[in-house]
Amino acid sequence: MDGQPVFHKMNPAFLQLLDKCRELAGVPFVITSSYRSPSKNRRIGGSVGSMHLYGRAVDIQCPDGVTRWRIIKAATSLGLSVGVMRSALHIDNREIPIVFDYYPRYGEGVAAEE
Ligand SMILES: [Zn+2]
């Protein structure tokens, strides 16, 4: 994490959904990543085509299982996609919603579908 969230480069429709998601989840959202420039996305190892590049994704700190459940429940009820990290969730509004993880698959370290 470096810098502050870049809300003015975020997709307005996504921000509205994110606000609704926060309301439904009933927990504060501590956002650790929002819009990313292509150079920043490359630097931090984000995937090619990451929704962060389009201002349609955030990463939210998520320290425990209860908070994780509340946010995933709210996000999926709104048609948002969720990526599960160890202590954070990635939320985006891609066209066809999915739930994905960041775990290496079969030791190959296959890139996350972010
Ligand atoms: Zn993310």
Backbone and ligand atoms as CSV (ligand in chain L), in Angstrom:
chain,resi,resn,atom,element,x,y,z
A,1,MET,N,N,0.853,-1.199,0.000
A,1,MET,CA,C,0.000,0.000,0.000
A,1,MET,C,C,0.884,1.243,0.000
A,2,ASP,N,N,0.670,2.119,-0.951
A,2,ASP,CA,C,1.296,3.425,-0.851
A,2,ASP,C,C,0.338,4.463,-1.385
A,3,GLY,N,N,0.376,5.649,-0.817
A,3,GLY,CA,C,-0.511,6.723,-1.242
A,3,GLY,C,C,-1.910,6.571,-0.697
A,4,GLN,N,N,-2.754,7.471,-1.113
A,4,GLN,CA,C,-4.144,7.495,-0.655
A,4,GLN,C,C,-5.047,6.917,-1.752
A,5,PRO,N,N,-6.251,6.464,-1.364
A,5,PRO,CA,C,-7.199,6.025,-2.405
A,5,PRO,C,C,-7.451,7.147,-3.417
A,6,VAL,N,N,-7.598,6.783,-4.682
A,6,VAL,CA,C,-7.740,7.770,-5.756
A,6,VAL,C,C,-9.191,7.784,-6.213
A,7,PHE,N,N,-10.051,8.385,-5.408
A,7,PHE,CA,C,-11.483,8.281,-5.675
A,7,PHE,C,C,-11.918,9.020,-6.928
A,8,HIS,N,N,-11.236,10.122,-7.277
A,8,HIS,CA,C,-11.678,10.872,-8.453
A,8,HIS,C,C,-11.438,10.106,-9.749
A,9,LYS,N,N,-10.627,9.041,-9.694
A,9,LYS,CA,C,-10.444,8.233,-10.905
A,9,LYS,C,C,-11.280,6.960,-10.859
A,10,MET,N,N,-12.157,6.884,-9.868
A,10,MET,CA,C,-12.984,5.680,-9.732
A,10,MET,C,C,-14.243,5.807,-10.581
A,11,ASN,N,N,-14.735,4.673,-11.042
A,11,ASN,CA,C,-15.976,4.608,-11.808
A,11,ASN,C,C,-17.150,4.944,-10.878
A,12,PRO,N,N,-17.959,5.966,-11.218
A,12,PRO,CA,C,-19.034,6.396,-10.316
A,12,PRO,C,C,-20.049,5.291,-10.000
A,13,ALA,N,N,-20.409,4.495,-10.988
A,13,ALA,CA,C,-21.377,3.410,-10.749
A,13,ALA,C,C,-20.803,2.397,-9.753
A,14,PHE,N,N,-19.507,2.127,-9.886
A,14,PHE,CA,C,-18.878,1.196,-8.953
A,14,PHE,C,C,-18.859,1.781,-7.541
A,15,LEU,N,N,-18.553,3.079,-7.428
A,15,LEU,CA,C,-18.519,3.703,-6.096
A,15,LEU,C,C,-19.882,3.653,-5.419
A,16,GLN,N,N,-20.940,3.829,-6.208
A,16,GLN,CA,C,-22.297,3.745,-5.647
A,16,GLN,C,C,-22.561,2.347,-5.109
A,17,LEU,N,N,-22.189,1.340,-5.886
A,17,LEU,CA,C,-22.367,-0.047,-5.438
A,17,LEU,C,C,-21.529,-0.329,-4.192
A,18,LEU,N,N,-20.335,0.213,-4.167
A,18,LEU,CA,C,-19.443,-0.006,-3.029
A,18,LEU,C,C,-20.032,0.611,-1.758
A,19,ASP,N,N,-20.636,1.786,-1.913
A,19,ASP,CA,C,-21.254,2.447,-0.758
A,19,ASP,C,C,-22.439,1.632,-0.248
A,20,LYS,N,N,-23.239,1.120,-1.197
A,20,LYS,CA,C,-24.369,0.260,-0.832
A,20,LYS,C,C,-23.855,-1.009,-0.142
A,21,CYS,N,N,-22.772,-1.538,-0.644
A,21,CYS,CA,C,-22.158,-2.742,-0.083
A,21,CYS,C,C,-21.729,-2.490,1.370
A,22,ARG,N,N,-21.110,-1.347,1.607
A,22,ARG,CA,C,-20.674,-0.988,2.962
A,22,ARG,C,C,-21.873,-0.893,3.904
A,23,GLU,N,N,-22.937,-0.283,3.389
A,23,GLU,CA,C,-24.162,-0.137,4.178
A,23,GLU,C,C,-24.735,-1.518,4.537
A,24,LEU,N,N,-24.820,-2.405,3.552
A,24,LEU,CA,C,-25.364,-3.750,3.786
A,24,LEU,C,C,-24.466,-4.559,4.721
A,25,ALA,N,N,-23.168,-4.432,4.545
A,25,ALA,CA,C,-22.228,-5.208,5.360
A,25,ALA,C,C,-22.234,-4.713,6.799
A,26,GLY,N,N,-22.471,-3.408,6.983
A,26,GLY,CA,C,-22.541,-2.856,8.328
A,26,GLY,C,C,-21.198,-2.793,9.035
A,27,VAL,N,N,-20.130,-2.753,8.263
A,27,VAL,CA,C,-18.795,-2.621,8.841
A,27,VAL,C,C,-18.059,-1.510,8.094
A,28,PRO,N,N,-17.130,-0.838,8.772
A,28,PRO,CA,C,-16.345,0.177,8.054
A,28,PRO,C,C,-15.455,-0.472,7.011
A,29,PHE,N,N,-15.271,0.189,5.870
A,29,PHE,CA,C,-14.378,-0.311,4.832
A,29,PHE,C,C,-13.048,0.433,4.920
A,30,VAL,N,N,-11.990,-0.279,5.217
A,30,VAL,CA,C,-10.647,0.298,5.195
A,30,VAL,C,C,-10.029,-0.097,3.854
A,31,ILE,N,N,-9.985,0.867,2.934
A,31,ILE,CA,C,-9.563,0.586,1.560
A,31,ILE,C,C,-8.046,0.721,1.439
A,32,THR,N,N,-7.412,-0.340,0.975
A,32,THR,CA,C,-5.950,-0.344,0.863
A,32,THR,C,C,-5.482,-0.198,-0.577
A,33,SER,N,N,-6.399,-0.321,-1.543
A,33,SER,CA,C,-6.038,-0.116,-2.939
A,33,SER,C,C,-7.294,0.267,-3.706
A,34,SER,N,N,-7.171,1.255,-4.613
A,34,SER,CA,C,-8.334,1.661,-5.426
A,34,SER,C,C,-7.878,1.738,-6.880
A,35,TYR,N,N,-8.044,2.898,-7.529
A,35,TYR,CA,C,-7.559,3.037,-8.914
A,35,TYR,C,C,-6.043,2.840,-8.945
A,36,ARG,N,N,-5.552,2.158,-9.973
A,36,ARG,CA,C,-4.112,2.029,-10.193
A,36,ARG,C,C,-3.768,2.479,-11.601
A,37,SER,N,N,-2.717,3.259,-11.717
A,37,SER,CA,C,-2.181,3.570,-13.047
A,37,SER,C,C,-1.526,2.304,-13.591
A,38,PRO,N,N,-1.388,2.215,-14.921
A,38,PRO,CA,C,-0.729,1.034,-15.491
A,38,PRO,C,C,0.661,0.801,-14.899
A,39,SER,N,N,1.436,1.871,-14.661
A,39,SER,CA,C,2.792,1.681,-14.135
A,39,SER,C,C,2.744,1.165,-12.697
A,40,LYS,N,N,1.830,1.703,-11.902
A,40,LYS,CA,C,1.722,1.204,-10.528
A,40,LYS,C,C,1.266,-0.251,-10.523
A,41,ASN,N,N,0.304,-0.561,-11.387
A,41,ASN,CA,C,-0.202,-1.936,-11.439
A,41,ASN,C,C,0.924,-2.917,-11.782
A,42,ARG,N,N,1.777,-2.518,-12.717
A,42,ARG,CA,C,2.917,-3.371,-13.074
A,42,ARG,C,C,3.868,-3.505,-11.894
A,43,ARG,N,N,4.132,-2.373,-11.241
A,43,ARG,CA,C,5.109,-2.345,-10.148
A,43,ARG,C,C,4.697,-3.284,-9.014
A,44,ILE,N,N,3.409,-3.311,-8.704
A,44,ILE,CA,C,2.988,-4.128,-7.565
A,44,ILE,C,C,2.554,-5.530,-7.988
A,45,GLY,N,N,2.726,-5.842,-9.272
A,45,GLY,CA,C,2.437,-7.197,-9.724
A,45,GLY,C,C,0.960,-7.489,-9.916
A,46,GLY,N,N,0.153,-6.442,-10.160
A,46,GLY,CA,C,-1.266,-6.649,-10.469
A,46,GLY,C,C,-1.409,-7.343,-11.814
A,47,SER,N,N,-2.527,-8.028,-12.019
A,47,SER,CA,C,-2.674,-8.779,-13.257
A,47,SER,C,C,-2.965,-7.834,-14.424
A,48,VAL,N,N,-2.590,-8.265,-15.615
A,48,VAL,CA,C,-2.894,-7.524,-16.839
A,48,VAL,C,C,-4.415,-7.446,-16.940
A,49,GLY,N,N,-4.980,-6.300,-17.221
A,49,GLY,CA,C,-6.431,-6.206,-17.314
A,49,GLY,C,C,-7.119,-6.108,-15.969
A,50,SER,N,N,-6.370,-5.871,-14.908
A,50,SER,CA,C,-6.944,-5.707,-13.564
A,50,SER,C,C,-8.049,-4.651,-13.572
A,51,MET,N,N,-9.128,-4.911,-12.853
A,51,MET,CA,C,-10.217,-3.941,-12.757
A,51,MET,C,C,-9.774,-2.673,-12.024
A,52,HIS,N,N,-8.675,-2.737,-11.294
A,52,HIS,CA,C,-8.130,-1.536,-10.647
A,52,HIS,C,C,-7.736,-0.489,-11.685
A,53,LEU,N,N,-7.323,-0.948,-12.878
A,53,LEU,CA,C,-6.911,-0.024,-13.940
A,53,LEU,C,C,-8.078,0.813,-14.450
A,54,TYR,N,N,-9.293,0.313,-14.262
A,54,TYR,CA,C,-10.490,0.991,-14.766
A,54,TYR,C,C,-11.254,1.693,-13.648
A,55,GLY,N,N,-10.688,1.724,-12.461
A,55,GLY,CA,C,-11.378,2.359,-11.325
A,55,GLY,C,C,-12.606,1.581,-10.914
A,56,ARG,N,N,-12.587,0.278,-11.189
A,56,ARG,CA,C,-13.759,-0.540,-10.875
A,56,ARG,C,C,-13.411,-1.639,-9.870
A,57,ALA,N,N,-12.437,-1.365,-9.007
A,57,ALA,CA,C,-12.050,-2.342,-7.990
A,57,ALA,C,C,-11.428,-1.648,-6.790
A,58,VAL,N,N,-11.631,-2.231,-5.644
A,58,VAL,CA,C,-10.914,-1.810,-4.440
A,58,VAL,C,C,-10.487,-3.064,-3.694
A,59,ASP,N,N,-9.477,-2.882,-2.835
A,59,ASP,CA,C,-9.118,-3.909,-1.873
A,59,ASP,C,C,-9.476,-3.361,-0.498
A,60,ILE,N,N,-10.100,-4.200,0.301
A,60,ILE,CA,C,-10.592,-3.789,1.618
A,60,ILE,C,C,-9.941,-4.669,2.678
A,61,GLN,N,N,-9.395,-4.027,3.686
A,61,GLN,CA,C,-8.793,-4.763,4.803
A,61,GLN,C,C,-9.855,-5.634,5.466
A,62,CYS,N,N,-9.488,-6.851,5.788
A,62,CYS,CA,C,-10.483,-7.767,6.343
A,62,CYS,C,C,-9.786,-8.726,7.320
A,63,PRO,N,N,-9.754,-8.326,8.592
A,63,PRO,CA,C,-8.916,-9.035,9.560
A,63,PRO,C,C,-9.474,-10.344,10.080
A,64,ASP,N,N,-10.778,-10.585,9.933
A,64,ASP,CA,C,-11.348,-11.780,10.569
A,64,ASP,C,C,-12.481,-12.373,9.732
A,65,GLY,N,N,-12.851,-13.584,10.064
A,65,GLY,CA,C,-13.833,-14.336,9.298
A,65,GLY,C,C,-15.241,-13.767,9.341
A,66,VAL,N,N,-15.623,-13.160,10.461
A,66,VAL,CA,C,-16.961,-12.569,10.556
A,66,VAL,C,C,-17.079,-11.389,9.603
A,67,THR,N,N,-16.058,-10.531,9.611
A,67,THR,CA,C,-16.053,-9.377,8.698
A,67,THR,C,C,-16.014,-9.852,7.254
A,68,ARG,N,N,-15.213,-10.880,6.974
A,68,ARG,CA,C,-15.110,-11.432,5.619
A,68,ARG,C,C,-16.479,-11.904,5.141
A,69,TRP,N,N,-17.173,-12.635,5.996
A,69,TRP,CA,C,-18.500,-13.150,5.629
A,69,TRP,C,C,-19.473,-12.020,5.342
A,70,ARG,N,N,-19.467,-11.007,6.199
A,70,ARG,CA,C,-20.409,-9.886,6.028
A,70,ARG,C,C,-20.157,-9.153,4.711
A,71,ILE,N,N,-18.897,-8.931,4.398
A,71,ILE,CA,C,-18.574,-8.191,3.168
A,71,ILE,C,C,-18.856,-9.049,1.936
A,72,ILE,N,N,-18.499,-10.329,1.987
A,72,ILE,CA,C,-18.759,-11.209,0.830
A,72,ILE,C,C,-20.261,-11.333,0.592
A,73,LYS,N,N,-21.026,-11.484,1.670
A,73,LYS,CA,C,-22.488,-11.607,1.536
A,73,LYS,C,C,-23.074,-10.353,0.888
A,74,ALA,N,N,-22.658,-9.203,1.383
A,74,ALA,CA,C,-23.176,-7.937,0.836
A,74,ALA,C,C,-22.748,-7.766,-0.615
A,75,ALA,N,N,-21.478,-8.029,-0.889
A,75,ALA,CA,C,-20.938,-7.806,-2.236
A,75,ALA,C,C,-21.615,-8.716,-3.261
A,76,THR,N,N,-21.728,-9.987,-2.937
A,76,THR,CA,C,-22.320,-10.903,-3.919
A,76,THR,C,C,-23.810,-10.617,-4.102
A,77,SER,N,N,-24.484,-10.141,-3.060
A,77,SER,CA,C,-25.912,-9.820,-3.201
A,77,SER,C,C,-26.108,-8.648,-4.159
A,78,LEU,N,N,-25.064,-7.847,-4.353
A,78,LEU,CA,C,-25.140,-6.704,-5.268
A,78,LEU,C,C,-24.549,-7.032,-6.639
A,79,GLY,N,N,-24.156,-8.280,-6.837
A,79,GLY,CA,C,-23.590,-8.678,-8.132
A,79,GLY,C,C,-22.128,-8.320,-8.288
A,80,LEU,N,N,-21.469,-8.010,-7.186
A,80,LEU,CA,C,-20.045,-7.673,-7.248
A,80,LEU,C,C,-19.208,-8.945,-7.168
A,81,SER,N,N,-18.003,-8.875,-7.731
A,81,SER,CA,C,-17.058,-9.988,-7.659
A,81,SER,C,C,-16.167,-9.823,-6.451
A,82,VAL,N,N,-15.704,-10.965,-5.932
A,82,VAL,CA,C,-14.883,-10.944,-4.719
A,82,VAL,C,C,-13.643,-11.811,-4.928
A,83,GLY,N,N,-12.494,-11.262,-4.571
A,83,GLY,CA,C,-11.255,-12.029,-4.510
A,83,GLY,C,C,-10.833,-12.111,-3.056
A,84,VAL,N,N,-10.525,-13.320,-2.610
A,84,VAL,CA,C,-10.231,-13.531,-1.189
A,84,VAL,C,C,-8.727,-13.638,-0.964
A,85,MET,N,N,-8.200,-12.699,-0.204
A,85,MET,CA,C,-6.798,-12.749,0.221
A,85,MET,C,C,-6.767,-13.125,1.695
A,86,ARG,N,N,-5.567,-13.337,2.222
A,86,ARG,CA,C,-5.455,-13.774,3.608
A,86,ARG,C,C,-6.107,-12.779,4.573
A,87,SER,N,N,-5.826,-11.496,4.403
A,87,SER,CA,C,-6.375,-10.517,5.344
A,87,SER,C,C,-6.998,-9.320,4.637
A,88,ALA,N,N,-7.481,-9.555,3.428
A,88,ALA,CA,C,-8.146,-8.497,2.667
A,88,ALA,C,C,-9.064,-9.133,1.629
A,89,LEU,N,N,-9.997,-8.322,1.127
A,89,LEU,CA,C,-10.867,-8.752,0.037
A,89,LEU,C,C,-10.717,-7.780,-1.122
A,90,HIS,N,N,-10.669,-8.319,-2.320
A,90,HIS,CA,C,-10.735,-7.512,-3.536
A,90,HIS,C,C,-12.198,-7.526,-3.967
A,91,ILE,N,N,-12.744,-6.337,-4.275
A,91,ILE,CA,C,-14.131,-6.228,-4.730
A,91,ILE,C,C,-14.128,-5.492,-6.056
A,92,ASP,N,N,-14.831,-6.011,-7.064
A,92,ASP,CA,C,-14.935,-5.278,-8.331
A,92,ASP,C,C,-16.292,-5.521,-8.977
A,93,ASN,N,N,-16.561,-4.752,-10.037
A,93,ASN,CA,C,-17.843,-4.928,-10.730
A,93,ASN,C,C,-17.647,-5.313,-12.194
A,94,ARG,N,N,-16.845,-6.365,-12.415
A,94,ARG,CA,C,-16.717,-6.921,-13.769
A,94,ARG,C,C,-18.079,-7.402,-14.263
A,95,GLU,N,N,-18.162,-7.639,-15.580
A,95,GLU,CA,C,-19.469,-7.937,-16.190
A,95,GLU,C,C,-20.088,-9.228,-15.662
A,96,ILE,N,N,-19.301,-10.280,-15.610
A,96,ILE,CA,C,-19.827,-11.561,-15.113
A,96,ILE,C,C,-19.181,-11.837,-13.760
A,97,PRO,N,N,-19.976,-11.759,-12.684
A,97,PRO,CA,C,-19.385,-11.845,-11.348
A,97,PRO,C,C,-18.777,-13.208,-11.032
A,98,ILE,N,N,-17.673,-13.161,-10.318
A,98,ILE,CA,C,-17.002,-14.386,-9.883
A,98,ILE,C,C,-16.501,-14.212,-8.454
A,99,VAL,N,N,-16.162,-15.329,-7.833
A,99,VAL,CA,C,-15.401,-15.316,-6.582
A,99,VAL,C,C,-14.099,-16.040,-6.882
A,100,PHE,N,N,-12.981,-15.424,-6.537
A,100,PHE,CA,C,-11.694,-16.057,-6.815
A,100,PHE,C,C,-10.760,-15.911,-5.622
A,101,ASP,N,N,-9.670,-16.665,-5.671
A,101,ASP,CA,C,-8.672,-16.581,-4.606
A,101,ASP,C,C,-7.325,-16.220,-5.207
A,102,TYR,N,N,-6.362,-16.025,-4.352
A,102,TYR,CA,C,-5.014,-15.653,-4.788
A,102,TYR,C,C,-4.012,-16.748,-4.484
A,103,TYR,N,N,-4.506,-17.934,-4.207
A,103,TYR,CA,C,-3.591,-18.995,-3.823
A,103,TYR,C,C,-2.938,-19.597,-5.053
A,104,PRO,N,N,-1.658,-19.944,-4.937
A,104,PRO,CA,C,-0.994,-20.618,-6.055
A,104,PRO,C,C,-1.682,-21.956,-6.322
A,105,ARG,N,N,-1.846,-22.292,-7.561
A,105,ARG,CA,C,-2.527,-23.540,-7.892
A,105,ARG,C,C,-1.508,-24.612,-8.254
A,106,TYR,N,N,-1.550,-25.721,-7.577
A,106,TYR,CA,C,-0.683,-26.854,-7.853
A,106,TYR,C,C,0.784,-26.450,-7.932
A,107,GLY,N,N,1.144,-25.456,-7.119
A,107,GLY,CA,C,2.532,-25.051,-7.064
A,107,GLY,C,C,3.016,-24.257,-8.263
A,108,GLU,N,N,2.126,-23.942,-9.194
A,108,GLU,CA,C,2.572,-23.229,-10.391
A,108,GLU,C,C,2.549,-21.723,-10.215
A,109,GLY,N,N,1.892,-21.260,-9.151
A,109,GLY,CA,C,1.811,-19.822,-8.945
A,109,GLY,C,C,1.034,-19.122,-10.046
A,110,VAL,N,N,-0.014,-19.759,-10.526
A,110,VAL,CA,C,-0.839,-19.185,-11.595
A,110,VAL,C,C,-1.348,-17.813,-11.150
A,111,ALA,N,N,-1.272,-16.852,-12.050
A,111,ALA,CA,C,-1.639,-15.476,-11.711
A,111,ALA,C,C,-3.085,-15.395,-11.244
A,112,ALA,N,N,-3.318,-14.565,-10.260
A,112,ALA,CA,C,-4.673,-14.347,-9.758
A,112,ALA,C,C,-5.539,-13.741,-10.852
A,113,GLU,N,N,-6.792,-14.061,-10.820
A,113,GLU,CA,C,-7.743,-13.532,-11.810
A,113,GLU,C,C,-8.250,-12.182,-11.380
A,114,GLU,N,N,-7.330,-11.289,-11.070
A,114,GLU,CA,C,-7.737,-9.978,-10.626
A,114,GLU,C,C,-7.821,-9.073,-11.836
L,1,ZN,ZN,ZN,-7.692,-5.799,-5.903
